[in-house]
Amino acid sequence: QVEFVESGGGLVRPGGSLRLSCAAPGFAFSEAIMSWYRQVQGQAREWVATIVPGGDTRYTDSVKGRFTIYRDVASNTAVYLQMDNLKPEDTAVYYCQAYGSTTWGQGTQVTVSS
């Protein structure tokens, strides 16, 4: 089982932007269905976005128009989540995951606060 490493989180003001990265050495991102999830402490993990091998993407309604999931096409070494116009309700630990995998990385904390 591959364990992904998430990074790029931090503290940002409402309206700000962050780009999250998801990496795993040797993993073929272009061949996988990759998703981002987020979890607020004490709550269930929530699906955020998915990208499939053909490049199609899907988003949960609350982030549509603000978040973009995409791959590093040139190097095939990472998947990203570009988050714009962040809101306080986006505060959570963010995780990436490949379809069919059951392991989770450490996640990266995103905090949106003034």
C-alpha positions in Angstrom: 0.0 0.0 0.0 1.3 3.4 -1.0 1.3 6.1 1.7 0.9 9.6 0.3 2.6 12.6 1.8 0.5 15.7 1.9 2.0 19.2 2.3 1.3 22.9 1.7 -1.1 23.6 4.4 -0.9 26.6 6.7 -2.7 29.5 8.2 -4.3 31.9 5.8 -6.8 34.7 6.0 -10.3 34.4 4.5 -10.1 35.1 0.8 -6.6 33.8 0.6 -5.1 30.9 -1.4 -3.1 27.8 -0.7 -1.8 25.0 -2.9 -1.7 21.5 -1.4 0.6 18.8 -2.8 0.3 15.1 -2.6 3.4 13.0 -3.4 4.5 9.4 -3.3 7.8 8.4 -4.9 7.4 6.0 -7.8 3.6 6.1 -7.8 1.9 6.4 -11.2 -0.4 9.3 -10.6 -1.5 9.5 -14.2 -3.0 6.0 -14.0 -4.9 6.5 -10.7 -8.1 8.0 -9.6 -6.9 10.5 -7.0 -9.0 12.3 -4.5 -8.6 14.9 -1.8 -10.5 14.6 1.5 -10.7 16.8 4.6 -11.5 16.2 8.2 -12.4 18.5 11.0 -11.5 17.1 14.4 -14.4 15.1 15.8 -16.2 14.9 12.5 -16.2 12.4 9.7 -13.8 12.7 6.8 -15.4 14.5 3.9 -14.7 14.0 0.2 -13.5 17.2 -1.5 -12.4 16.5 -5.1 -11.4 13.8 -7.5 -9.4 13.6 -10.7 -9.5 10.5 -13.0 -6.9 9.3 -15.5 -8.6 11.0 -18.4 -8.4 14.3 -16.6 -12.1 14.8 -15.7 -12.6 16.3 -12.3 -15.4 16.4 -9.7 -15.9 18.6 -6.6 -18.1 18.7 -3.6 -20.6 21.6 -4.0 -19.1 23.7 -1.2 -15.8 24.1 -3.1 -16.9 24.3 -6.7 -15.5 27.4 -8.4 -12.9 27.8 -5.6 -10.8 24.6 -5.6 -9.0 23.0 -8.5 -7.5 19.5 -8.5 -4.8 18.7 -11.0 -1.8 16.6 -11.7 1.8 17.4 -12.4 1.6 16.2 -16.0 5.2 16.8 -16.9 6.7 14.7 -14.1 3.8 12.5 -13.0 5.0 12.8 -9.4 2.2 14.7 -7.6 -1.4 15.7 -7.4 -2.3 19.2 -6.3 -5.3 21.0 -4.8 -5.3 24.7 -5.6 -7.5 26.4 -3.1 -8.7 30.0 -3.7 -11.1 32.3 -2.0 -10.7 30.2 1.2 -13.3 30.4 3.9 -13.2 29.7 7.6 -15.3 26.6 7.0 -12.5 25.2 4.8 -10.4 24.7 8.0 -9.5 21.1 8.3 -6.8 18.5 7.9 -6.5 17.6 4.2 -5.6 14.2 2.9 -5.1 12.7 -0.6 -6.0 9.2 -1.5 -5.9 6.8 -4.4 -9.0 4.9 -5.3 -8.9 1.4 -3.8 -6.3 2.3 -1.2 -7.0 1.9 2.5 -4.0 3.7 4.0 -4.0 7.4 4.9 -1.1 9.8 5.2 -0.6 12.3 8.0 -2.5 15.0 6.2 -1.8 18.7 6.1 -3.5 21.3 8.3 -5.3 24.2 6.7 -6.5 26.9 8.9 -8.5 29.9 7.6 -8.8 32.6 10.1 -8.6 36.4 10.4 
